[in-house]
């Protein structure tokens, strides 16, 4: 895993001593065929499409005006590329033709990836040996199904990242329960918690299946995990039980994130690290709507208010939005005006690692991020 700033003079992928990659002979793997489309669920994370979530309606969410910030804006570090070559039970084997070939523990998985515009590097037979292939509606917000070419697989299987056990799961929304590009944020958070000579409080908003919460708690933090999906909270508790981590100090909160942080602000509760990974768009069962571009400024403003005086970071990740990372970078700098420190923003990328998990290839961009740190 690498943490570096992007420059136009970056070295070619692989560098000295990298193993040569085979050009793909014959016909490249084809994209999954489309099936008839079922009704579309609520949007969650772009490529991260999940089960419908209850989201508070914009009109009904108790709001407050944005606080007028004064003082200097934090210094900036741009563009920053946070790169992972893989970790634990995961690595990206190959990508191309709108697909990606990934290793999740014992299973080789093929899923759609719109940004993989290039041809695959590995031979067709490598792709043909996949254990699971997502087919059906390959739109970002579409549902589909899994095909198991070799043998039928169970719904879940055990995985591990950063020493935390959790369950992978084949869902109808193409995701498998973890977004491994986030490990660069989780590793950073783990280092902060372990290096601190005081107990830290971590808030994980839109916490999904709880892997980040378990990583933080295992490192010694007191964690509050918030997600509006009952299924996601249930899955997170399964992950906690799988690793026999029930005694770790984690509060599992099933609630709308905006309502929760507004209440925390009124109560005067503070956190040392806040992770927030909001959806681009969400719709609840009664017509409730969440729009990232409309509600993100207020969300970050509230997060600023519930950071502790000795806070160590505020991390925002944004998936599948039609914007430059500069849009969230400048918003973060305005939000943190007068707080000192620095705002570093850019992209999260995963680099292909080949069949052996150690042969660097092309970088696949996954999301935008912005992170405020106190120094």
ABEGO torsion letter per residue (X at the ends): XBBBBBBAABBBBGEBGBBBBBBBBEBBBBBBBBBBBBBBBBBBAEABBBBBBBBBBAAABBBBBBBBBBEBBBBBBOBBBBBBAEBEABBBABBEGGBBBBBBEABBBBBBBAABABBBABBAAAAAABABBBBEBABAABBBBBBBAABBBBABBBBBBGGBBBBBBBBAAGBAGBBAAAAAAAAAAAAAAAABABBBBBBBBGAEAGAAAAAAAAAGBBBBBBBABAAAAAAAAAAAAAAGAAABBBBBBBBBAAAAAAAAAAAGBBBABBBBBBBABBBBAAGBBBBAAAAAAAAAAAAAAABBAABAEBBBBBBGBBBBAAAAAAAAAAAABGAEEBBBBEBBBBBBAEAAGABBBBBBBABBBBBBBAX
